[in-house]
């Protein structure tokens, strides 16, 4: 067992899952991997089971059905805390997050960060293959989050992250109900509100080339109104 585990939530990622798992295990720093699959009908979980024979540090949790990114990560967080991992990562299955950057996030936490964020915007706009409309939406969403919450994080909706276990242990994970961008914002805001040290590590984000995006207008709306709810709860000391 290694001290870091990479949580990869999946739904219909058969085109990517084998390659991303092999890429994570090929890194110079050894990480365990936990795939949280929402009972993908395309056989994603079956592929992971085949790979478990090759990689003893590969773990699989299969949920009953598609329940959203946020709840998949919460499921993974609880599993990782129970199994005493010190460094707990979020990473997409579709190679939009470069596995080589896992080591940089890991090193940032080793050097004092409690939460290391793989940031698309801390040194400008580092996004490849996104249409301009989506880049602007994502960039200004983070500006909106900063204005409402007071956080200085440049990439508030980032999903490539390393947490120290103590951060997740400080958060009541049963109260996390958001599923998309709002989930990512809430986790950062709760970390910020609890006084932890947050560091942004610049990365280059590359949009997926295989499989389908899970982004929707409902997820974006959840984030817009969810930020206001979070700030209101903080003002009422109910966060």
N, C-alpha and C positions, 0 to 999 in steps of 0.2 A: 504494500500500500504506500503510495506517495502522499506528500502533504498537500498537494493541490488537485482539485478535480474540476473538469470542464463539463458543464451541463449544456447539453444540446437538445432543445425541444424539437420534435419533428411531427409533421403531418404531411404525408405524401412527398417524402424526400428520397425516394428510391434512386433518383438520378444523381444524387449528391452524397448519400450517407456513407457509402464505402470509402469514397475518396477523402472525405473530410475526416473520418476516423483515422485512416492511414496517415493523413497529413499531421494530425495532432500527435500521434504516437511517434512520428518521425522527428519531432523536435529534440533539441539538445537537452532541454530540461524535461524530466519525466513527469507526466501528468496522468492521472486516472481520468476516465471518461464515463459520464452518465448520460445515456440517451433517454429522454422522457417522450415516449411516443403516444399519440392520441388515437391508438388503434387504427393506424393508416391502412386503408383498403388496398394500397399499392404494394404491400409487402415490405415496407421499411423495417418493421420489427423483425421479420424473418431474416432479413439480411444482417441485422445486428446480431442476432443469435448465431448465425454462421460465423461471424467474425469473432465472437467470444471464444471460440475454440482456439483461435490464433492469439488473441489478446486477453490474458487473464485479468487485466485491469480495466476491462470494458464492462460496464454495467448497464442494465436495461430495466426501465420501469414502463409498463404499458397501462395506460388509463382506459377507461371504458369508452370514451369518445372524445370528439373535438370540443375542448372547453376553454380555449384561449391561451395565448402566450403567457400571460401573467400567472395564471393558476398552474401552468406547467412548471414555471420557474419556482413558484412557491413549493410545489411538490418536490422538486429537486433540491431546493434549499433545506427542507426538513430532512430529507434523506441524507444529505451531506453533513448536516449538523449532527444527526444521530450517529453517523459513522466517523465523526471526529476529524474531518478535514479542516486544515488551517486556512487554506486559500481556496475560494469557491468562485468559479468563473461562469459568466454567461457568454455564449457564443452561438451565432446562427449556423445552420447546417449548409448554407448555400454558397460559401466562400466569399460572401460580402465582407466578412472579417477574415483577415489573413492569419492562419495559424501561427506563422512566424512571429506575430506580434504578441502571442501569449507570454513569451519569455519577458518582453518589455513590461507588460502589466505586472507580472510576477515580481520582477526586480523592483518596480516602483513600490510595491507593498513591502518588500523586504527592506527598502530604504526608509520606510516610515509612513507611507500612505496607508490609510485604513480602507479606502476605496480608490481604486485606480480605474479611470475611465478611458477607453480607447476613443479619442475625440476626433471628430471630423472637422471641427471648426476652431480649435484652439490656436492654430497657426494659419488661419485663412479658411478657404473652402477646399477640402481634400476629398472630393467625391468623383468617381469615374462611372460613366454610363447611365447616369440619371438624367432625365429631361430637366431643363432649366426650371420648369414649374414646380417640380418636386424638390429640387435643391432649395429654391426660395421658400417653399412651404416649410421645409424642415429647419432651415436656417432661422427664419423669422419666428417659428414656433419656439425655438430656444430663447430668442430675444424676449418674447412674450412671457415665458416662464421666469426669466430673470427679473422682469419688471414686476410681476405679481408676487413672487416669492422672496425676492431679495438675494437669492443665490447668485454667485458669480460664475457658475458653470457655463461654459460656452456651448456645450453639446448636451443639453438636458434630456434629450430623447435617445441618447446612445444606448445600444444594446450589447456592446462588447466591453465587459467589465470584470474586474477582480475584486472580490470582497474578502477582507479578513473575517474569519468566523465570528469574532466578537461583535461585529457590526450587525450581522444577521440575527445573532442571539439577542441583541438589544431591541429588536423590532418584533412586535406582535404580528407574526405572519398571517394569523387567522383573520386579521382585520384588513388585509390587502385584497381588494375585490376588483380592481381595474385589470384589463386584459392586454392592452396594446401600449401605445405611447404613454398613456396615463400611468400605466404600471411602472414604466421606466422612470418617469418623473417623480412618482410618489416614493419609490425606493431611494432615489437620490435626496429628495427633500427630507425624508425621515432620517437618513444618515446625517444630513446637514443639521437638522434640528437637534440631533443627539450629540452634536459637537465633535464629530469625527473628522479626521484629516482627509480631505478629498483632493486628488491630484488628477489632472488630465494629461494623458500621454498621446501625442499626435499620431494618427494613423491615416492611411489611405483606404477609404471605403469604396469597394467595387461592387456594383449591382450584380445580382445573380444573372447567370447565363443559362442555367438549367432549372426546370421546375417553375412553379407559379408563385408570385408574390402573394402574401396574406394580408397586405394593406387594404383598407377599405375606408370609406367616408365615415362610417360609424366609429371606427377606431380614432380617427382624427377629431371628430366631435367630442368623443369621450375625453380626449386630452385637453381640449379647449376649456370645457366646463369643469373638468376634474381639477385643474390647477386652482380655479377659484374656490372650489370646495376644500381643497387642502389648505389654502391660505386662511380660509374662514375657520376651519377646525383648529389651526394653530393659534389664531387670535383668541379663540374660546378655550384654549388649553385642552382640547379634546383630540389632539392628533395622536 
